[in-house]
Amino acid sequence: MITVGLDVGYDAVRMVAIDHTGSGPALHRIGAQSYDIPYSPEHLFDQPDDLTSAIRTVIETYGDPGWPVTIGIRNRFATFLMPQVEKRMKGNQREEWLRWEAGHFVDDSLDHYILESDLMGYQTDQTEDIFLVAARRDAVETLQSLAEAAGIAPAAMTVASIALINAFEKSYAPSDRETAALVHIEQACVDIIFLHDAQINLTVMPLDQGSGIASGLRSFGSQFKFLINQMPEEDAPNTVYVSGAQTLLQKLCSEWGEQLNRRVTLMMPFQNMEIPDPLQKPLKHINQAAFMIATGLAFQKLD
């Protein structure tokens, strides 16, 4: 079975198709289509024709009408919660409790949001942690309309952070005891996901781009160091994994490694899957870290 991850980013649409074979996942197709101009989070949907054209071009060039597609929603259009739920709660009771919990954190009526939840893995005899996402309904519906205008009926939709975790787990198969930080660079901010003892914590830090993105990312290293220094030593990440569409990420990892005094490495989404010969050479000439979210979307469960 072949599944497709379609990452509608701020600068381009990126697509990854994975063939789920009996011997494991194999990269089947990969491609991208840039927009006429990059967009800020506030203006991503201002030029729908540009986004629709990019989606259509990627699918027609690299896709197939029979492959199920999962589309990603940017994190700026969602609120993330990690509540602890009693195991005795089932069905409607659990759903109502999660809605009540989410209602305390969203900016307006919960009717303007679509909820998605999944187990985080950490649990006790009485409770279990839930990864709860409240995605803005207008953003979900707009993205759905853009996909349909491009001739796609999405099989699923999820947020970028969940896709990033999916891709990391498939690519690196971390142990529950591993302490890591996933750093994904977005427009005007940096998303950080801390993973430790099967627990997940998310934080978003602004990115000052007044002197340019390169300068903003260098200065961000000092902010990130301060954040890590405030953490208990056992919770601080041993390794920091970096992804994003920016250029010179490898150089940035080296600079951050010196600042943070710990291992900082570029995320590579395809290292635990078979790569067919025709794709071996092209992969050497692209920023693979830019395809982390698209890869995680292709691994999203469709049920």
C-alpha distance (Angstrom), angle and dihedral (degrees) to the residues before:
residue distance angle dihedral
M1 . . .
I2 3.79 . .
T3 3.82 120.6 .
V4 3.79 128.2 -173.7
G5 3.78 131.3 -144.3
L6 3.81 114.8 -157.3
D7 3.80 114.8 -166.5
V8 3.81 112.1 -165.9
G9 3.79 99.0 -162.2
Y10 3.77 134.8 175.1
D11 3.81 94.8 -98.3
A12 3.81 104.7 25.3
V13 3.78 148.2 -8.3
R14 3.81 112.0 -103.9
M15 3.79 125.5 -165.4
V16 3.80 132.7 -165.2
A17 3.82 123.3 -178.0
I18 3.80 117.3 -163.5
D19 3.79 125.8 -165.9
H20 3.81 109.5 -146.2
T21 3.79 99.9 -149.5
G22 3.78 129.5 178.4
S23 3.80 90.0 -103.0
G24 3.81 94.5 48.6
P25 3.81 139.8 -78.7
A26 3.78 120.2 -32.0
L27 3.80 126.4 -167.8
H28 3.80 105.9 -116.5
R29 3.82 106.2 172.6
I30 3.79 137.9 -4.0
G31 3.79 130.1 -175.4
A32 3.79 147.1 144.5
Q33 3.78 140.4 -157.4
S34 3.80 121.6 -160.2
Y35 3.80 123.6 -143.1
D36 3.78 123.9 -119.5
I37 3.84 86.9 -103.5
P38 3.82 133.2 1.3
Y39 3.81 115.5 -103.0
S40 3.77 134.4 -140.7
P41 3.83 119.1 -128.0
E42 3.81 89.8 -103.9
H43 3.80 92.8 54.3
L44 3.80 104.2 33.7
F45 3.80 93.1 115.4
D46 3.82 97.7 37.7
Q47 3.82 93.3 99.5
P48 3.83 104.1 39.5
D49 3.81 93.6 169.4
D50 3.81 90.7 60.1
L51 3.81 92.3 51.6
T52 3.79 93.5 43.4
S53 3.80 90.9 50.7
A54 3.81 91.4 50.6
I55 3.81 92.3 48.7
R56 3.82 91.9 48.0
T57 3.82 92.7 47.3
V58 3.82 93.4 50.6
I59 3.80 93.9 47.8
E60 3.81 94.8 44.4
T61 3.82 92.0 46.8
Y62 3.80 101.0 41.7
G63 3.81 107.8 10.4
D64 3.77 142.0 69.6
P65 3.84 129.4 -137.1
G66 3.79 91.5 -125.0
W67 3.81 96.8 57.0
P68 3.84 116.0 95.7
V69 3.80 111.9 -121.2
T70 3.81 128.3 -148.3
I71 3.80 114.3 -162.5
G72 3.79 125.0 -155.0
I73 3.80 127.7 -133.3
R74 3.79 117.1 -149.6
N75 3.81 115.2 -111.4
R76 3.80 91.7 -120.1
F77 3.81 88.3 73.9
A78 3.79 95.5 55.4
T79 3.79 143.7 62.6
F80 3.82 118.5 -139.6
L81 3.80 126.3 -148.4
M82 3.79 133.1 174.6
P83 3.81 106.2 -162.5
Q84 3.78 125.6 173.6
V85 3.81 112.4 -123.8
E86 3.78 128.9 -162.4
K87 3.80 110.9 -116.5
R88 3.79 91.9 -134.9
M89 3.81 89.1 68.9
K90 3.80 110.1 95.5
G91 3.79 138.7 174.8
N92 3.79 116.2 -25.7
Q93 3.80 93.2 5.6
R94 3.80 91.5 59.0
E95 3.81 92.1 43.4
E96 3.80 92.5 51.9
W97 3.79 91.6 47.4
L98 3.81 91.5 51.9
R99 3.80 90.2 49.5
W100 3.80 89.7 50.6
E101 3.81 90.5 49.6
A102 3.82 93.2 48.0
G103 3.80 91.7 48.1
H104 3.81 89.9 67.3
F105 3.81 93.8 59.1
V106 3.81 108.5 38.4
D107 3.80 121.6 92.0
D108 3.80 98.2 -123.9
S109 3.79 141.5 0.9
L110 3.80 115.5 -21.5
D111 3.81 87.1 -129.9
H112 3.82 85.7 77.4
Y113 3.81 91.7 62.0
I114 3.79 139.1 67.3
L115 3.80 115.6 -143.9
E116 3.79 126.0 -140.4
S117 3.80 123.9 178.7
D118 3.78 138.5 -179.7
L119 3.79 137.4 169.1
M120 3.79 115.0 -91.7
G121 3.78 94.8 -154.3
Y122 3.80 100.2 -116.6
Q123 3.81 114.4 109.2
T124 3.78 145.4 150.1
D125 3.79 130.8 -153.7
Q126 3.82 90.7 -83.1
T127 3.82 106.1 25.1
E128 3.79 143.8 37.1
D129 3.78 131.6 -162.8
I130 3.80 118.4 -115.6
F131 3.80 128.0 -156.2
L132 3.82 102.3 -142.3
V133 3.79 124.2 -173.1
A134 3.79 126.1 -171.5
A135 3.82 106.5 -164.4
R136 3.78 120.0 -168.2
R137 3.79 108.9 -103.9
D138 3.81 94.2 -142.9
A139 3.83 91.5 55.4
V140 3.81 91.9 47.1
E141 3.80 92.1 49.1
T142 3.81 92.7 45.6
L143 3.79 91.7 51.4
Q144 3.80 89.8 47.0
S145 3.81 89.9 52.3
L146 3.81 92.4 48.7
A147 3.81 90.8 51.5
E148 3.80 92.7 47.7
A149 3.82 90.8 48.4
A150 3.81 86.7 54.7
G151 3.81 90.3 51.8
I152 3.81 98.3 -101.5
A153 3.80 128.7 127.1
P154 3.83 102.3 -162.9
A155 3.79 115.8 -135.0
A156 3.81 90.6 -155.5
M157 3.78 143.3 -5.4
T158 3.80 130.5 -153.4
V159 3.79 141.0 158.7
A160 3.79 125.6 -87.5
S161 3.82 95.9 -113.2
I162 3.80 92.8 58.4
A163 3.80 89.5 47.6
L164 3.81 90.6 50.0
I165 3.81 91.1 52.8
N166 3.82 90.1 47.0
A167 3.80 91.5 53.0
F168 3.80 93.8 45.4
E169 3.80 93.6 50.4
K170 3.81 92.5 48.2
S171 3.81 94.2 43.9
Y172 3.80 100.0 43.0
A173 3.84 105.5 20.0
P174 3.83 91.5 -147.7
S175 3.79 120.8 -159.4
D176 3.80 120.4 -118.9
R177 3.80 88.6 -110.6
E178 3.80 94.8 54.9
T179 3.79 115.6 109.6
A180 3.80 112.5 -150.6
A181 3.79 142.8 153.2
L182 3.80 122.6 -143.0
V183 3.79 109.9 -153.6
H184 3.80 116.0 -167.3
I185 3.81 117.0 -175.9
E186 3.79 114.4 -142.3
Q187 3.78 134.6 169.6
A188 3.83 109.0 -62.2
C189 3.82 94.5 -12.7
V190 3.78 146.1 50.7
D191 3.81 122.7 -129.3
I192 3.80 114.3 -147.2
I193 3.80 124.1 -168.0
F194 3.80 116.9 -170.0
L195 3.81 115.8 -157.0
H196 3.81 120.1 -167.1
D197 3.82 133.3 149.0
A198 3.83 91.3 -10.1
Q199 3.80 89.4 -54.3
I200 3.79 125.8 122.5
N201 3.80 128.6 -153.0
L202 3.78 124.4 179.5
T203 3.76 130.3 -160.4
V204 3.80 134.3 171.7
M205 3.80 121.3 -148.3
P206 3.82 124.1 -168.9
L207 3.78 118.7 -117.5
D208 3.79 117.6 -140.9
Q209 3.79 107.1 -140.4
G210 3.79 97.0 170.8
S211 3.81 91.8 113.8
G212 3.80 94.2 33.6
I213 3.79 133.8 -74.5
A214 3.82 94.4 -84.2
S215 3.80 92.2 55.6
G216 3.81 91.0 43.4
L217 3.81 92.2 53.0
R218 3.82 92.4 48.7
S219 3.80 91.8 51.7
F220 3.79 89.9 45.5
G221 3.80 87.9 66.1
S222 3.81 89.2 69.0
Q223 3.81 91.4 51.0
F224 3.79 91.0 48.1
K225 3.82 90.6 50.2
F226 3.80 90.1 52.6
L227 3.82 90.3 49.9
I228 3.81 92.7 50.9
N229 3.80 92.3 45.8
Q230 3.81 89.6 58.2
M231 3.81 91.0 57.4
P232 3.83 124.8 89.3
E233 3.80 107.9 -98.0
E234 3.81 92.1 -116.0
D235 3.83 90.5 56.3
A236 3.81 97.3 45.0
P237 3.82 113.1 104.6
N238 3.79 118.9 -101.9
T239 3.79 89.7 -159.3
V240 3.80 131.7 27.1
Y241 3.82 116.0 -153.0
V242 3.81 116.2 -159.5
S243 3.80 129.5 -158.3
G244 3.79 136.5 167.3
A245 3.79 144.4 114.3
Q246 3.81 95.5 -95.0
T247 3.78 122.6 114.6
L248 3.81 124.1 -117.5
L249 3.81 92.7 32.4
Q250 3.81 90.7 145.4
K251 3.80 90.4 59.3
L252 3.79 89.8 46.5
C253 3.82 90.8 53.4
S254 3.80 89.8 54.7
E255 3.81 92.0 50.3
W256 3.79 93.2 47.3
G257 3.80 90.8 46.3
E258 3.80 89.9 59.4
Q259 3.81 92.5 44.7
L260 3.79 95.3 47.2
N261 3.82 96.4 36.1
R262 3.78 91.6 -135.8
R263 3.80 139.4 91.2
V264 3.80 113.5 -68.3
T265 3.79 117.2 -179.4
L266 3.77 140.0 171.8
M267 3.81 113.7 -106.2
M268 3.79 113.9 -115.8
P269 3.82 112.1 -162.8
F270 3.81 100.4 -169.3
Q271 3.80 104.0 50.1
N272 3.81 96.1 102.3
M273 3.79 96.9 47.7
E274 3.75 136.3 72.2
I275 3.81 113.9 -94.9
P276 3.83 115.2 -155.2
D277 3.80 116.4 -133.3
P278 3.85 96.1 -109.0
L279 3.83 89.8 59.8
Q280 3.82 98.3 44.2
K281 3.79 95.7 84.6
P282 3.85 98.6 39.9
L283 3.81 90.9 52.6
K284 3.81 90.2 59.4
H285 3.80 90.7 61.9
I286 3.82 101.6 49.1
N287 3.78 136.5 70.1
Q288 3.80 97.9 -103.6
A289 3.81 91.2 -172.8
A290 3.81 88.2 68.6
F291 3.83 88.2 66.6
M292 3.83 97.5 54.9
I293 3.81 94.3 103.0
A294 3.81 94.0 43.7
T295 3.81 88.4 51.0
G296 3.80 92.3 49.8
L297 3.80 90.1 49.5
A298 3.80 90.1 54.0
F299 3.82 88.0 54.4
Q300 3.83 93.5 49.5
K301 3.79 113.6 122.4
L302 3.80 110.6 -110.1
D303 3.80 97.5 -152.8
